[in-house]
Amino acid sequence: MTHLDPFATRDADHAARILTELGRYADQRDRFIDALDFDALDPQTQREICMEDHHLAEQLAFGPIYIHHLRTLEQQRAAIAATLPRAA
C-alpha cells in the first residue's frame, strides 16, 4: 500500500482522515504480520517490515500533534496580524 502522508497536507480535516485510515491499515497490518513466521523471513524483508513499523508508529504518534497545529494555525496568524499594526 502506498501510504498517504498526513504531513503532506495543510488541511486539518484531510490530515485527520488520512490518520484514521493509517490507523486502520496499521491494525490490519499488525494482524497479518502476527500471523507470519517472522523468523522464516529473510533478513532484508524483516528489516523492511521493522522500518515500515517505525514509520507508521511515527506518523500515528505525531499526527495528532500536527493536526492540532493545523487547527490552531489560523488563530495564531490572526493574533500575530492583530499585533502588527501596533508595532508599526
N, C-alpha and C positions, 0 to 999 in steps of 0.2 A: 504494500500500500504506500502510495506517495502521501506523506504526511503533510497536512496543512499546517502552517506555522501561525499560531495566534499572534506572534510578534510582528508579522508582516502586514498587519492592518492597523489603521488608526481609528477604526470603528469599534467601540466597546461592545456593542451587541453582537457584531460579527465575530469578534475575538472570543466572546463568551460561547457562542455556538460552536466554534472550532474547538475550544477547550472541552466542551461537553462531548463532542464527537471523539476527541482524542482519549478522553477518559473511558468511553465505551470500548474503543479499539484496544486500549491498554488492558482492560479487563479480559476481553476475548483473547488477546494475545497471551496473557498470563496463563489462562486455562489451557490453551493449545501447547504452550511450551512446557507446562507442568506434565502434560501427557506424553511428552517426548522423553526418550532416554538420552538425556543431555550428555552423559559421558560417552555415548556411542558416536556423537558428532565429531567431526574433525575440528582441530584447534581454531582454524580460521572462522568456521561457522559459529563456534562458541564465542569467539571474540566479537564477531559482528552482532550476535544476539545481546551480549553484555553491553556493547556500545549503544545499541538501539534502546535497551532498557534504561540506560543512563540518560540518554537524550529525552526519552518520553518522561522520565521522572522529573527532569529539569523543567520541561515545559509545563507539566502538571503542577509543580511546586511554585514556579514563578509566574504562571499565567494569571492567577487571581490578583497578584500584586500589580501586574501590568494593566489588567482590566480596571482596577481601582484607579490607577494613574490616569487612564484614558477618561474615565468618568469625571474625575476632578480637574482635568486639564483646562476645560473651558472656564471653570470658576477661578482657577489660578490666573488665567490670562485676563479675565475681567478685573480681578483685583489689581494686577500689575498695571493694566491700562488706566484704571481709576487713579493710580498714584502718579502717573507720568505728568499730567498737566500741572500738578502741584510742584513737581521738581523743576519745571521749566520756568 
